[in-house]
Amino acid sequence: MCALQVYPEFVTVTQQMAMMDPVYVLFEQQLASCELWGETLWKELNAQVLQEGIDAYLTKARKLPKAVRALPVRLTICPSIRHRHHHHHHHSCLQADSQPKSGGLV
């Protein structure tokens, strides 16, 4: 007797995992973009570029096959970019504050 006949759920899970490959690829791409965007200082931030980048990932997610979109998985685009961006900005400010100032009182 074949193991697949004994465990039909295994076949279903295997098929669903294979369908998740495009979701994982999209996730890896957007994660790399989020890391890059998160390293941008607030004063250098181009909100239009950020919005267009996020919109591009949302469009790619909408273009995934219907069977993939129907899976019980939620693809969140850059869930913590604001938090990371704030942390990076705060860290940059702390570094700037620790630099000696020229021409001022110490």
N, C-alpha and C positions, 0 to 999 in steps of 0.2 A: 504494500500500500504506500502511495506517495505521500510525503509530508504535507504537500499542498492540499491534498484531498482531506487530510485530517484537520488542517488549520486554514480554512478558507479566509479567515480574517487576515491572515498573513499576506495573502494575495492582494486584498483590498488596501492594506497599509503600504505594501510595496508600491502599488500603483499610485497612491496618494503622495508618497515620498518622491517618486519620479516626477510627478506633476509639480512638485514644489521647487524643482531646480531653477526655473526661470524667476521665481520669487526670491530665491536665495541670491541669484546673480544680481538682480535689481537691488536687493538689500545691500550687498557688498559695494555696489557702485554708489549708492546714495550715502552709505556710511563714509566712504572715502571723501565724497563731496562735503559732507557735514563736517568732517575733520578739518578740511581746508577752509571752509567758511567760518568755522569756529575759531580759527587762528587769526582772523582778520580783526584789526583794531576797530573800535566803533567809529573813530574819526575817518577811517579809510573805507568804511562799509558802503558799498553801493547796493542799496536796497532793491533796485531794479534787477540787478544781476542775481541777487539772492532769490527774489520772487520768481524770476524766469527759470532758475535752476530747480526750484521746488516744483513749479508748474510742469516742467519737463518730466520729472519723476512721477508726478501724479498722472500725467498723460500715458507714460509707459505702463503704469500700474493698471490704468483703464483698458489698455490694449492687450493685456494678458488674455489668454483664451478664457472663455466663459467657464469652463470646467475648473480652471485654476482659481478664478475669482470666486467661485462658489465654495471653495474649501473653507473650513472654519479657521482661517488665519487672518489676522489683521496686520496689514503692512502700514506701519507708522513712518511717515517721512520726517526725519530729523527730530525725534521726540525731545531731545535735550539740548538742541543747539543754543537756545537762549541761555540755559544754565552754564554750558561750557564756555560760551562767548563771554558771559559775565565773569566767570572765574578767570579766564585768560586776561580780560581787561583789568580786573582787580590785581592780578599778579603783575601785570605790566606796570600798573600805577605804583605798586609797592616797590618794584625795581627802580623806577624813575625817582621815587622819593628817597631811596637810599643812596642815589648818586650825589656826590658833593656838588653844590651849587657854586658857580663862579661869580664873584662880584657882589656877594650878599653877606649878610651876617651869618655867623655860624652858631 
